[in-house]
């Protein structure tokens, strides 16, 4: 995969040297609060090395680094599922807190969505957002995802029952 250039960032493959920065940025409870519990919190260097090892050299890549000025700032990608969901992967992302509020993720989501539809045999992308994360809902809407519905009281996170907002994107016609 060639790097994908955004206006002030690049989407690229993972490198072993990303581990220290990944650990530093990912070890943030504000990030973990918006992701599935499989995302470790606290996030150790061993967690970072393990995750990167899963993605090194994968072509086409299902997980991309959001790189700003030569350094990892976050990640975006898809998670393939099984059975009847095999062609409708989950779309997910996070950005390190120092980079929040700059419009980076909205543009990255557009580029990653286009990359996914170009490189994989999929029928749609699905993203779930916890009800207390309206910023992520805006990211998806700016990227062309459409809210399909709300799963009321469908998630247990951080000791509370919350709603999950389901968004979908489809390939261009």
Secondary structure by P-SEA (a helix, b strand, c coil): ccccccccbbbbbbcccaaaaaaaaaccaaaaaaccccccccccaaaaaaaaaaccccccccccccccccccccbbbbbbbccccccbbbbcccccccccccaaaaaaaaaaaaaaaacccccbbbbbbccccaaaaaaaaaaccccccccccccccccbbbbbbbbbbbccc
